[in-house]
Amino acid sequence: MPLGDPRPSIKQFLQIESMIRLTDKVEVRDWEVLDPYWADLVRLLRIFKYRKQKKTAELKAVRREMIFPIYDAYIGPLTTVNKPESKL
C-alpha cells in the first residue's frame, strides 16, 4: 500500500468501483491518476466483472495491463476457458 493518507484514493476507488459494478462505461482516464497499487485494484475489479460476463478477451487484455505480478497467481487461472469434455 502506498505511503501517505489513503483516504483520497479510497474515495476515488469507491467511485470507480460503483461505475464498474453499475455500468460498462469505465474509462481509463477515470483511474489512470491513481497510484499503481490502487490502479491494479481497479483492474482486479474489471477482471472480476469480465469473468462473470465470460469476456475472456477483455479479461486477458486487462491482465496485460497489471503492474504488480503478485496478482497473476489469481488472474492466470481465470484466463483459461474450460472446454466441455467430449463424449465418445
Chimera marker file (.cmm) of the C-alpha trace (Angstrom):
<marker_set name="trace">
<marker id="1" x="0.000" y="0.000" z="0.000" r="1" g="1" b="0" radius="0.5"/>
<marker id="2" x="1.356" y="3.440" z="-0.853" r="1" g="1" b="0" radius="0.5"/>
<marker id="3" x="2.642" y="5.745" z="1.842" r="1" g="1" b="0" radius="0.5"/>
<marker id="4" x="0.569" y="8.711" z="2.895" r="1" g="1" b="0" radius="0.5"/>
<marker id="5" x="-3.092" y="9.374" z="3.524" r="1" g="1" b="0" radius="0.5"/>
<marker id="6" x="-5.120" y="6.753" z="1.620" r="1" g="1" b="0" radius="0.5"/>
<marker id="7" x="-8.487" y="8.496" z="2.036" r="1" g="1" b="0" radius="0.5"/>
<marker id="8" x="-8.474" y="10.448" z="-1.267" r="1" g="1" b="0" radius="0.5"/>
<marker id="9" x="-7.522" y="7.298" z="-3.167" r="1" g="1" b="0" radius="0.5"/>
<marker id="10" x="-10.113" y="5.220" z="-1.329" r="1" g="1" b="0" radius="0.5"/>
<marker id="11" x="-12.804" y="7.759" z="-2.183" r="1" g="1" b="0" radius="0.5"/>
<marker id="12" x="-11.858" y="7.690" z="-5.864" r="1" g="1" b="0" radius="0.5"/>
<marker id="13" x="-11.540" y="3.894" z="-5.816" r="1" g="1" b="0" radius="0.5"/>
<marker id="14" x="-15.056" y="3.531" z="-4.409" r="1" g="1" b="0" radius="0.5"/>
<marker id="15" x="-16.466" y="5.836" z="-7.083" r="1" g="1" b="0" radius="0.5"/>
<marker id="16" x="-14.784" y="3.782" z="-9.794" r="1" g="1" b="0" radius="0.5"/>
<marker id="17" x="-15.942" y="0.537" z="-8.175" r="1" g="1" b="0" radius="0.5"/>
<marker id="18" x="-19.514" y="1.787" z="-8.367" r="1" g="1" b="0" radius="0.5"/>
<marker id="19" x="-19.108" y="2.632" z="-12.067" r="1" g="1" b="0" radius="0.5"/>
<marker id="20" x="-17.686" y="-0.827" z="-12.773" r="1" g="1" b="0" radius="0.5"/>
<marker id="21" x="-20.488" y="-2.532" z="-10.878" r="1" g="1" b="0" radius="0.5"/>
<marker id="22" x="-23.350" y="-0.497" z="-12.335" r="1" g="1" b="0" radius="0.5"/>
<marker id="23" x="-22.214" y="0.209" z="-15.896" r="1" g="1" b="0" radius="0.5"/>
<marker id="24" x="-19.888" y="-0.926" z="-18.623" r="1" g="1" b="0" radius="0.5"/>
<marker id="25" x="-18.618" y="2.622" z="-19.071" r="1" g="1" b="0" radius="0.5"/>
<marker id="26" x="-15.342" y="2.915" z="-17.196" r="1" g="1" b="0" radius="0.5"/>
<marker id="27" x="-12.751" y="4.961" z="-18.995" r="1" g="1" b="0" radius="0.5"/>
<marker id="28" x="-9.038" y="4.637" z="-18.295" r="1" g="1" b="0" radius="0.5"/>
<marker id="29" x="-8.923" y="8.376" z="-17.617" r="1" g="1" b="0" radius="0.5"/>
<marker id="30" x="-11.220" y="7.769" z="-14.617" r="1" g="1" b="0" radius="0.5"/>
<marker id="31" x="-8.466" y="5.906" z="-12.772" r="1" g="1" b="0" radius="0.5"/>
<marker id="32" x="-5.178" y="6.499" z="-14.544" r="1" g="1" b="0" radius="0.5"/>
<marker id="33" x="-4.181" y="9.142" z="-11.979" r="1" g="1" b="0" radius="0.5"/>
<marker id="34" x="-4.324" y="6.608" z="-9.148" r="1" g="1" b="0" radius="0.5"/>
<marker id="35" x="-1.180" y="5.191" z="-7.592" r="1" g="1" b="0" radius="0.5"/>
<marker id="36" x="-0.262" y="1.869" z="-9.305" r="1" g="1" b="0" radius="0.5"/>
<marker id="37" x="-1.415" y="-0.016" z="-6.191" r="1" g="1" b="0" radius="0.5"/>
<marker id="38" x="-4.943" y="1.398" z="-6.481" r="1" g="1" b="0" radius="0.5"/>
<marker id="39" x="-4.944" y="1.147" z="-10.280" r="1" g="1" b="0" radius="0.5"/>
<marker id="40" x="-4.222" y="-2.590" z="-10.022" r="1" g="1" b="0" radius="0.5"/>
<marker id="41" x="-7.129" y="-2.973" z="-7.599" r="1" g="1" b="0" radius="0.5"/>
<marker id="42" x="-9.362" y="-1.273" z="-10.179" r="1" g="1" b="0" radius="0.5"/>
<marker id="43" x="-8.044" y="-3.684" z="-12.794" r="1" g="1" b="0" radius="0.5"/>
<marker id="44" x="-8.879" y="-6.615" z="-10.495" r="1" g="1" b="0" radius="0.5"/>
<marker id="45" x="-12.456" y="-5.352" z="-10.243" r="1" g="1" b="0" radius="0.5"/>
<marker id="46" x="-12.639" y="-5.170" z="-14.031" r="1" g="1" b="0" radius="0.5"/>
<marker id="47" x="-11.220" y="-8.699" z="-14.282" r="1" g="1" b="0" radius="0.5"/>
<marker id="48" x="-13.829" y="-9.980" z="-11.829" r="1" g="1" b="0" radius="0.5"/>
<marker id="49" x="-16.609" y="-8.368" z="-13.877" r="1" g="1" b="0" radius="0.5"/>
<marker id="50" x="-15.258" y="-9.723" z="-17.174" r="1" g="1" b="0" radius="0.5"/>
<marker id="51" x="-15.023" y="-13.183" z="-15.636" r="1" g="1" b="0" radius="0.5"/>
<marker id="52" x="-18.666" y="-13.039" z="-14.578" r="1" g="1" b="0" radius="0.5"/>
<marker id="53" x="-19.610" y="-11.869" z="-18.083" r="1" g="1" b="0" radius="0.5"/>
<marker id="54" x="-17.422" y="-14.589" z="-19.662" r="1" g="1" b="0" radius="0.5"/>
<marker id="55" x="-15.486" y="-11.944" z="-21.634" r="1" g="1" b="0" radius="0.5"/>
<marker id="56" x="-12.183" y="-13.783" z="-21.861" r="1" g="1" b="0" radius="0.5"/>
<marker id="57" x="-10.570" y="-11.473" z="-24.429" r="1" g="1" b="0" radius="0.5"/>
<marker id="58" x="-11.233" y="-8.399" z="-22.277" r="1" g="1" b="0" radius="0.5"/>
<marker id="59" x="-10.012" y="-10.218" z="-19.179" r="1" g="1" b="0" radius="0.5"/>
<marker id="60" x="-6.749" y="-11.124" z="-20.907" r="1" g="1" b="0" radius="0.5"/>
<marker id="61" x="-6.287" y="-7.525" z="-22.073" r="1" g="1" b="0" radius="0.5"/>
<marker id="62" x="-6.672" y="-6.194" z="-18.539" r="1" g="1" b="0" radius="0.5"/>
<marker id="63" x="-4.298" y="-8.891" z="-17.264" r="1" g="1" b="0" radius="0.5"/>
<marker id="64" x="-1.598" y="-7.473" z="-19.543" r="1" g="1" b="0" radius="0.5"/>
<marker id="65" x="-2.148" y="-4.017" z="-18.002" r="1" g="1" b="0" radius="0.5"/>
<marker id="66" x="-1.405" y="-5.178" z="-14.452" r="1" g="1" b="0" radius="0.5"/>
<marker id="67" x="1.586" y="-3.509" z="-12.792" r="1" g="1" b="0" radius="0.5"/>
<marker id="68" x="2.265" y="-5.912" z="-9.928" r="1" g="1" b="0" radius="0.5"/>
<marker id="69" x="2.869" y="-9.574" z="-10.880" r="1" g="1" b="0" radius="0.5"/>
<marker id="70" x="1.744" y="-10.802" z="-7.455" r="1" g="1" b="0" radius="0.5"/>
<marker id="71" x="-1.855" y="-10.896" z="-8.686" r="1" g="1" b="0" radius="0.5"/>
<marker id="72" x="-1.013" y="-13.200" z="-11.589" r="1" g="1" b="0" radius="0.5"/>
<marker id="73" x="-1.478" y="-16.266" z="-9.375" r="1" g="1" b="0" radius="0.5"/>
<marker id="74" x="-5.145" y="-15.266" z="-9.095" r="1" g="1" b="0" radius="0.5"/>
<marker id="75" x="-5.656" y="-13.966" z="-12.632" r="1" g="1" b="0" radius="0.5"/>
<marker id="76" x="-3.832" y="-16.696" z="-14.564" r="1" g="1" b="0" radius="0.5"/>
<marker id="77" x="-6.336" y="-19.499" z="-13.935" r="1" g="1" b="0" radius="0.5"/>
<marker id="78" x="-9.214" y="-17.182" z="-14.873" r="1" g="1" b="0" radius="0.5"/>
<marker id="79" x="-7.914" y="-16.757" z="-18.417" r="1" g="1" b="0" radius="0.5"/>
<marker id="80" x="-8.280" y="-20.404" z="-19.380" r="1" g="1" b="0" radius="0.5"/>
<marker id="81" x="-11.541" y="-21.449" z="-20.926" r="1" g="1" b="0" radius="0.5"/>
<marker id="82" x="-12.973" y="-24.710" z="-19.708" r="1" g="1" b="0" radius="0.5"/>
<marker id="83" x="-13.801" y="-26.842" z="-22.726" r="1" g="1" b="0" radius="0.5"/>
<marker id="84" x="-16.589" y="-29.369" z="-22.405" r="1" g="1" b="0" radius="0.5"/>
<marker id="85" x="-15.427" y="-32.937" z="-22.254" r="1" g="1" b="0" radius="0.5"/>
<marker id="86" x="-16.089" y="-34.966" z="-25.370" r="1" g="1" b="0" radius="0.5"/>
<marker id="87" x="-18.463" y="-37.890" z="-25.041" r="1" g="1" b="0" radius="0.5"/>
<marker id="88" x="-17.048" y="-40.634" z="-27.205" r="1" g="1" b="0" radius="0.5"/>
<link id1="1" id2="2" r="1" g="1" b="0" radius="0.2"/>
<link id1="2" id2="3" r="1" g="1" b="0" radius="0.2"/>
<link id1="3" id2="4" r="1" g="1" b="0" radius="0.2"/>
<link id1="4" id2="5" r="1" g="1" b="0" radius="0.2"/>
<link id1="5" id2="6" r="1" g="1" b="0" radius="0.2"/>
<link id1="6" id2="7" r="1" g="1" b="0" radius="0.2"/>
<link id1="7" id2="8" r="1" g="1" b="0" radius="0.2"/>
<link id1="8" id2="9" r="1" g="1" b="0" radius="0.2"/>
<link id1="9" id2="10" r="1" g="1" b="0" radius="0.2"/>
<link id1="10" id2="11" r="1" g="1" b="0" radius="0.2"/>
<link id1="11" id2="12" r="1" g="1" b="0" radius="0.2"/>
<link id1="12" id2="13" r="1" g="1" b="0" radius="0.2"/>
<link id1="13" id2="14" r="1" g="1" b="0" radius="0.2"/>
<link id1="14" id2="15" r="1" g="1" b="0" radius="0.2"/>
<link id1="15" id2="16" r="1" g="1" b="0" radius="0.2"/>
<link id1="16" id2="17" r="1" g="1" b="0" radius="0.2"/>
<link id1="17" id2="18" r="1" g="1" b="0" radius="0.2"/>
<link id1="18" id2="19" r="1" g="1" b="0" radius="0.2"/>
<link id1="19" id2="20" r="1" g="1" b="0" radius="0.2"/>
<link id1="20" id2="21" r="1" g="1" b="0" radius="0.2"/>
<link id1="21" id2="22" r="1" g="1" b="0" radius="0.2"/>
<link id1="22" id2="23" r="1" g="1" b="0" radius="0.2"/>
<link id1="23" id2="24" r="1" g="1" b="0" radius="0.2"/>
<link id1="24" id2="25" r="1" g="1" b="0" radius="0.2"/>
<link id1="25" id2="26" r="1" g="1" b="0" radius="0.2"/>
<link id1="26" id2="27" r="1" g="1" b="0" radius="0.2"/>
<link id1="27" id2="28" r="1" g="1" b="0" radius="0.2"/>
<link id1="28" id2="29" r="1" g="1" b="0" radius="0.2"/>
<link id1="29" id2="30" r="1" g="1" b="0" radius="0.2"/>
<link id1="30" id2="31" r="1" g="1" b="0" radius="0.2"/>
<link id1="31" id2="32" r="1" g="1" b="0" radius="0.2"/>
<link id1="32" id2="33" r="1" g="1" b="0" radius="0.2"/>
<link id1="33" id2="34" r="1" g="1" b="0" radius="0.2"/>
<link id1="34" id2="35" r="1" g="1" b="0" radius="0.2"/>
<link id1="35" id2="36" r="1" g="1" b="0" radius="0.2"/>
<link id1="36" id2="37" r="1" g="1" b="0" radius="0.2"/>
<link id1="37" id2="38" r="1" g="1" b="0" radius="0.2"/>
<link id1="38" id2="39" r="1" g="1" b="0" radius="0.2"/>
<link id1="39" id2="40" r="1" g="1" b="0" radius="0.2"/>
<link id1="40" id2="41" r="1" g="1" b="0" radius="0.2"/>
<link id1="41" id2="42" r="1" g="1" b="0" radius="0.2"/>
<link id1="42" id2="43" r="1" g="1" b="0" radius="0.2"/>
<link id1="43" id2="44" r="1" g="1" b="0" radius="0.2"/>
<link id1="44" id2="45" r="1" g="1" b="0" radius="0.2"/>
<link id1="45" id2="46" r="1" g="1" b="0" radius="0.2"/>
<link id1="46" id2="47" r="1" g="1" b="0" radius="0.2"/>
<link id1="47" id2="48" r="1" g="1" b="0" radius="0.2"/>
<link id1="48" id2="49" r="1" g="1" b="0" radius="0.2"/>
<link id1="49" id2="50" r="1" g="1" b="0" radius="0.2"/>
<link id1="50" id2="51" r="1" g="1" b="0" radius="0.2"/>
<link id1="51" id2="52" r="1" g="1" b="0" radius="0.2"/>
<link id1="52" id2="53" r="1" g="1" b="0" radius="0.2"/>
<link id1="53" id2="54" r="1" g="1" b="0" radius="0.2"/>
<link id1="54" id2="55" r="1" g="1" b="0" radius="0.2"/>
<link id1="55" id2="56" r="1" g="1" b="0" radius="0.2"/>
<link id1="56" id2="57" r="1" g="1" b="0" radius="0.2"/>
<link id1="57" id2="58" r="1" g="1" b="0" radius="0.2"/>
<link id1="58" id2="59" r="1" g="1" b="0" radius="0.2"/>
<link id1="59" id2="60" r="1" g="1" b="0" radius="0.2"/>
<link id1="60" id2="61" r="1" g="1" b="0" radius="0.2"/>
<link id1="61" id2="62" r="1" g="1" b="0" radius="0.2"/>
<link id1="62" id2="63" r="1" g="1" b="0" radius="0.2"/>
<link id1="63" id2="64" r="1" g="1" b="0" radius="0.2"/>
<link id1="64" id2="65" r="1" g="1" b="0" radius="0.2"/>
<link id1="65" id2="66" r="1" g="1" b="0" radius="0.2"/>
<link id1="66" id2="67" r="1" g="1" b="0" radius="0.2"/>
<link id1="67" id2="68" r="1" g="1" b="0" radius="0.2"/>
<link id1="68" id2="69" r="1" g="1" b="0" radius="0.2"/>
<link id1="69" id2="70" r="1" g="1" b="0" radius="0.2"/>
<link id1="70" id2="71" r="1" g="1" b="0" radius="0.2"/>
<link id1="71" id2="72" r="1" g="1" b="0" radius="0.2"/>
<link id1="72" id2="73" r="1" g="1" b="0" radius="0.2"/>
<link id1="73" id2="74" r="1" g="1" b="0" radius="0.2"/>
<link id1="74" id2="75" r="1" g="1" b="0" radius="0.2"/>
<link id1="75" id2="76" r="1" g="1" b="0" radius="0.2"/>
<link id1="76" id2="77" r="1" g="1" b="0" radius="0.2"/>
<link id1="77" id2="78" r="1" g="1" b="0" radius="0.2"/>
<link id1="78" id2="79" r="1" g="1" b="0" radius="0.2"/>
<link id1="79" id2="80" r="1" g="1" b="0" radius="0.2"/>
<link id1="80" id2="81" r="1" g="1" b="0" radius="0.2"/>
<link id1="81" id2="82" r="1" g="1" b="0" radius="0.2"/>
<link id1="82" id2="83" r="1" g="1" b="0" radius="0.2"/>
<link id1="83" id2="84" r="1" g="1" b="0" radius="0.2"/>
<link id1="84" id2="85" r="1" g="1" b="0" radius="0.2"/>
<link id1="85" id2="86" r="1" g="1" b="0" radius="0.2"/>
<link id1="86" id2="87" r="1" g="1" b="0" radius="0.2"/>
<link id1="87" id2="88" r="1" g="1" b="0" radius="0.2"/>
</marker_set>
